[in-house]
Each structure stands twice: as C-alpha cells, then as structure tokens.
Amino acid sequence: MSENGVDEHPQEKRRGPVVLRRERNTELTTTDQRLLDSRGPSDWVHTDPWRVLRIQAEFVEGFGALAGIPSAVTVFGSARTERAHPEYEVGRQLGGALAEAGFAVITGGGPGAMEAVNRGCSEAGGYSVGLGIELPFEQGLNPWVDLGVNFRYFFVRKTMFIKYSQAFICLPGGFGTLDELFEALTLVQTKKVTKFPVVLFGRSYWQGLYDWVRDSVLGSGKIGDKDLALLHLTDDVEDAVRVVREAHQAWGEAH
C-alpha cells in the first residue's frame, strides 16, 4: 500500500488487451471459456449479418484460390449433355484447343458439356478449373478438374467467372447457360468489363436466339448495332479460339 492509500500492486485480470483492477476485476471466466464451454442458441447462423460474413468468406476463398491461374476462358454448356453426344466431343476439342493456345479453362465443374471442356483441357496438358455451386441435387466436380472451388452463392460464383476470364464461350445449354450469357453481355454493354468477347458455339442451336436478338431486340431499338456485334456465332473451334486470342491481345495492348 502506498502512502496515499493506493494499492500499487492490485489484483488484476486481463481480458484480451483490457486490464481490469480492483472493483472492476469481477470477471471470473476467460474469453476462451465463454467461447468453448457453452453452445447457446443457434438461430444466429441463419441471420443476415452472419450470411454477410459467409459471403465475405466465399469471396476471400475464391480470390485466394484463383488469383494465380493463367489467362483463362470460361466455357458454359449443359450438364445434361451425354458423353456419346456429338456436342460432348466438340466440348472436348474446344477445351484442348484453348489449352494449346495457352489458356486455362473455367467451367461450372459439373458433368456434361462442362466435363467435356475440362477433360479436353486436362488431356492437352492445360489448367482445368471448375467452379461448382450448391444445388438441391448433388452434382460434384467432374474428375477432370485440376482446381475446384465450390460456392454457396450464385452471385459470388458469377463474380469469379467474370473476374478470372478473358472471354466466354457458350456451348448449347439451358437456363444456367442463358443466365450467364446475358449477364456477360450486360456487363460488356455497360463497360463493366472491356475487351470481353462472347462466343455462341453451335449455329443450329443458337441461330434462333441470335435471329430474335437481331430482329426483335435490335429491330425494335432496345439495343444498338454495337450491342449485337458483341455476339460471335460460330461452328468452328479454330474460329472461336481466334476470337478469344485476338480479344486477349487487344486487352493486353490496352493495359
């Protein structure tokens, strides 16, 4: 005890960086004890603030996993494409050609056309990436994915497709393929991404959609000529790779 009646060596308790002394020293448990001793209610894991943290974690995980991949092309297509279907072989050829041109390929990581592209890329010695999504029916990543990341949220996954790709190629597909197609077109049209070609592969499948966009959407003034020109329709693997290569070269020159 000091001359003025103050205890110079009072008992204290530390709570992280906080020091509690004298009457403030009433905490009988440690932070670890409070964390580990009691589970408490679990409703908080279904609240929006916790979802925000989970969304943030998905972005961090995706950025960390994909930051080091080489220049890549995202290829979309139906999960329902059978291995015996000609479209499967086309996807395999496309994946191989992109790998030989020096591009990694990114797909949704599932079966069908996605598997074909990952397979072709892997067989050609390329970098084969699959970005999966949590669905009510389990798909799992196909066996030809070299680097795979599974996501809970579609919008996080879409960000990864755009951020780490230099182009989109759409093989015949369903609603998921159409969703990604028009989102990519919107981002290019609004200049959120630049020098980003969108290729529709398979004239017999895509011609009707292309004609509708040209005749109805452009024809009624809802888009301009430059917007229609964002779409490249082809049946040729070499032509698709050429479009990607030229756009990537233009992007490199601009940066």
C-alpha positions in Angstrom: 0.0 0.0 0.0 1.4 3.4 -0.9 1.5 6.5 1.3 -1.7 7.9 -0.2 -3.6 4.6 0.5 -3.5 3.3 -3.1 -2.5 -0.3 -3.6 0.3 -0.2 -6.0 0.0 -3.9 -6.8 -3.7 -4.6 -7.0 -5.0 -7.9 -8.2 -5.9 -7.7 -11.9 -7.5 -9.7 -14.6 -6.7 -9.4 -18.3 -9.4 -9.7 -20.9 -7.5 -9.6 -24.2 -5.9 -6.2 -24.3 -8.1 -4.9 -21.5 -6.8 -4.8 -17.9 -9.4 -5.0 -15.0 -8.4 -4.0 -11.5 -9.9 -3.5 -8.1 -13.8 -3.5 -8.2 -13.6 -3.9 -12.0 -12.0 -7.2 -11.5 -15.2 -9.2 -11.2 -14.9 -11.4 -14.3 -14.5 -15.0 -13.2 -14.2 -16.6 -16.6 -11.8 -16.2 -19.6 -12.8 -15.4 -23.2 -11.9 -19.0 -24.3 -14.1 -20.4 -21.5 -17.0 -18.4 -22.7 -16.4 -19.5 -26.3 -15.9 -23.2 -25.6 -18.0 -24.0 -22.5 -21.4 -23.2 -23.8 -23.0 -23.6 -27.2 -26.1 -21.4 -26.6 -28.8 -20.8 -29.2 -28.0 -21.5 -32.9 -30.5 -19.2 -34.6 -27.8 -16.6 -35.3 -26.3 -18.7 -38.1 -29.4 -18.1 -40.1 -29.4 -14.3 -39.7 -28.3 -11.8 -42.5 -25.3 -10.5 -40.5 -23.9 -14.0 -40.3 -24.6 -14.6 -44.0 -22.7 -11.4 -44.8 -19.6 -12.9 -43.2 -20.1 -16.2 -45.0 -20.5 -14.3 -48.3 -17.3 -12.4 -47.5 -15.5 -15.7 -46.8 -16.6 -17.1 -50.1 -15.1 -14.1 -51.9 -11.9 -14.3 -50.0 -11.6 -18.1 -50.7 -12.4 -17.6 -54.4 -10.0 -14.8 -54.8 -7.3 -16.6 -53.0 -7.7 -19.8 -55.0 -7.9 -18.3 -58.4 -5.5 -15.3 -58.2 -2.6 -17.3 -59.6 -4.3 -19.1 -62.5 -3.1 -18.1 -66.0 -5.2 -16.3 -68.6 -8.5 -18.2 -68.8 -11.6 -18.7 -70.8 -14.9 -19.6 -69.2 -16.9 -22.2 -71.2 -20.6 -22.8 -70.3 -22.8 -25.6 -71.5 -25.4 -28.1 -70.4 -24.9 -30.5 -67.6 -27.2 -32.9 -69.4 -25.0 -33.4 -72.5 -24.3 -37.1 -72.8 -20.8 -38.4 -73.4 -22.0 -40.1 -76.6 -23.5 -36.9 -77.9 -21.5 -35.0 -80.7 -21.7 -31.8 -78.5 -19.6 -33.6 -75.9 -16.8 -34.3 -78.4 -17.0 -30.7 -79.6 -16.5 -29.5 -76.0 -13.6 -31.8 -75.6 -11.9 -30.4 -78.8 -12.6 -26.9 -77.6 -11.0 -27.5 -74.2 -8.0 -29.0 -75.9 -7.6 -26.1 -78.4 -7.9 -23.5 -75.7 -5.2 -25.3 -73.7 -2.9 -25.5 -76.7 -3.5 -21.7 -77.3 -2.1 -21.1 -73.7 -5.4 -20.5 -71.9 -6.7 -22.2 -68.8 -10.4 -23.2 -69.0 -13.0 -22.5 -66.3 -16.3 -24.3 -66.3 -19.1 -24.8 -63.7 -17.2 -28.0 -62.8 -20.2 -30.3 -63.4 -20.9 -33.1 -65.8 -22.0 -32.9 -69.5 -20.5 -30.2 -71.6 -18.6 -28.8 -68.6 -16.9 -32.1 -68.1 -16.1 -32.3 -71.8 -14.3 -29.0 -71.8 -12.4 -29.8 -68.6 -11.4 -33.1 -70.0 -10.2 -31.8 -73.3 -8.1 -29.1 -71.5 -6.7 -31.6 -69.0 -5.8 -34.1 -71.7 -4.0 -31.4 -73.6 -1.9 -30.5 -70.5 -3.8 -27.3 -69.7 -5.0 -25.8 -66.5 -8.6 -27.1 -65.9 -10.7 -25.2 -63.4 -14.2 -26.0 -62.1 -16.3 -23.6 -60.0 -19.2 -25.6 -58.5 -22.4 -24.5 -56.9 -24.5 -25.8 -54.1 -27.7 -27.3 -55.6 -30.6 -29.3 -54.2 -29.4 -32.2 -56.3 -25.8 -33.1 -55.8 -23.5 -33.0 -58.9 -20.0 -32.8 -57.6 -16.9 -31.7 -59.5 -16.1 -33.8 -62.6 -12.8 -35.9 -62.5 -11.0 -33.7 -65.0 -11.0 -30.6 -62.8 -7.5 -29.7 -61.6 -8.5 -26.8 -59.4 -12.0 -26.8 -57.9 -13.9 -24.4 -55.7 -17.5 -24.9 -54.5 -19.7 -22.0 -53.8 -23.0 -21.5 -51.9 -24.0 -18.3 -53.6 -24.5 -17.9 -57.4 -23.5 -14.2 -57.4 -20.1 -15.0 -55.8 -19.5 -17.7 -58.3 -20.5 -15.4 -61.2 -18.0 -12.8 -60.0 -15.3 -15.4 -60.2 -16.3 -16.4 -63.7 -16.0 -12.8 -64.9 -13.0 -11.7 -62.9 -10.7 -14.5 -63.9 -11.8 -14.9 -67.6 -10.8 -13.2 -70.8 -13.8 -14.5 -72.7 -17.0 -16.5 -72.5 -17.8 -19.4 -74.9 -21.3 -20.8 -74.7 -21.9 -24.3 -75.8 -25.6 -25.4 -76.1 -27.1 -25.2 -72.7 -30.2 -24.4 -70.6 -31.3 -21.7 -68.2 -28.0 -21.6 -66.4 -26.1 -21.0 -69.7 -28.6 -18.4 -70.8 -28.3 -16.6 -67.4 -24.5 -16.4 -67.7 -24.7 -15.4 -71.4 -26.9 -12.4 -70.8 -25.2 -11.3 -67.6 -21.9 -11.3 -69.5 -23.5 -9.3 -72.4 -24.9 -6.8 -69.9 -21.5 -6.3 -68.2 -19.8 -5.8 -71.6 -22.5 -3.5 -72.9 -22.3 -1.3 -69.8 -18.5 -1.4 -69.9 -18.1 -3.0 -66.5 -15.7 -5.3 -68.3 -13.9 -4.5 -71.5 -12.4 -6.4 -74.4 -14.5 -9.4 -73.5 -15.8 -11.5 -76.4 -18.9 -13.7 -76.0 -19.0 -16.6 -78.4 -22.1 -18.7 -79.2 -20.8 -22.1 -80.3 -23.2 -24.1 -82.4 -25.2 -22.4 -85.1 -28.0 -24.9 -85.3 -28.6 -24.4 -81.6 -28.1 -20.6 -81.2 -29.2 -19.3 -84.6 -32.8 -18.8 -83.4 -31.8 -16.8 -80.4 -29.4 -14.7 -82.4 -32.1 -14.0 -85.0 -34.5 -13.0 -82.3 -32.0 -10.6 -80.7 -31.3 -9.1 -84.2 -34.8 -8.9 -85.5 -36.8 -8.2 -82.3 -34.5 -6.7 -79.7 -32.3 -4.7 -82.2 -35.2 -4.3 -84.6 -37.3 -2.5 -82.0 -34.5 -0.3 -80.9 -33.9 -1.9 -77.5 -30.2 -2.3 -78.3 -27.8 -0.8 -80.8 -25.8 -2.3 -83.6 -22.7 -2.3 -81.4 -24.5 -4.4 -78.9 -25.4 -7.1 -81.4 -21.8 -7.1 -82.5 -20.8 -8.3 -79.0 -22.1 -11.8 -80.0 -20.0 -14.0 -82.3 -21.7 -17.1 -83.7 -19.6 -20.0 -85.0 -19.4 -23.7 -85.6 -15.6 -23.8 -85.8 -13.2 -24.5 -82.9 -10.3 -22.6 -84.5 -12.6 -19.6 -85.2 -13.7 -19.5 -81.5 -10.1 -19.6 -80.3 -9.1 -16.9 -82.8 -11.7 -14.6 -81.4 -10.5 -15.2 -77.9 -6.9 -14.8 -78.8 -7.4 -11.5 -80.7 -9.5 -10.1 -77.9 -6.9 -11.0 -75.3 -4.2 -9.5 -77.4 -6.2 -6.2 -77.7 -6.8 -6.2 -74.0 -3.1 -6.7 -73.3 -2.2 -3.8 -75.6 -4.7 -1.6 -73.8 -3.2 -2.4 -70.5 
